[in-house]
């Protein structure tokens, strides 16, 4: 399997297997029948992280096979949002001719939103200086001119350089109203925005009429 050839046609089988496994696990506790919510089968991940591979003048995103540790080139990633896929192509093309920006760059993290905003974090195995920042600002401006509502961040050991800000505001349509979530770079957010909406609507439905406060443990940015 490659990232360009995800088995999306097997989604129904995978979902059924998960439901069956959950029922087996919960059977000793006389649990009620689970409610099942479907996810989109592609372009559902709002976050993605890729290592960067340098090959002479070329560079590209890669992933590693968890079993074989084989390196897999990733030019497009169907599981990630369409916005991430567009920026992946544009960002690599913009970085290739920039020695200052690509030198010892080893990873790029993406955080996108349904509201059209995106963060790209460039991770380095070297110190970042004022020269890097000036070139990064030009890169950001060039990508914004291409239509990306982009925040660009540089990271190195004990260093984080924000050119503007380190967050994006996500807007989720929940139960007839827009919920705004401020999502900070490098913090936990629910990667599947469509499922996030269904989770929030389910929580509202099952707590309708309740009084007092509701505490959700381990909820990240909630």
Order of alpha helices (4+ residues) and beta strands (2+ residues): alpha-beta-beta-beta-alpha-alpha-beta-beta-alpha-beta-beta-beta-beta-alpha
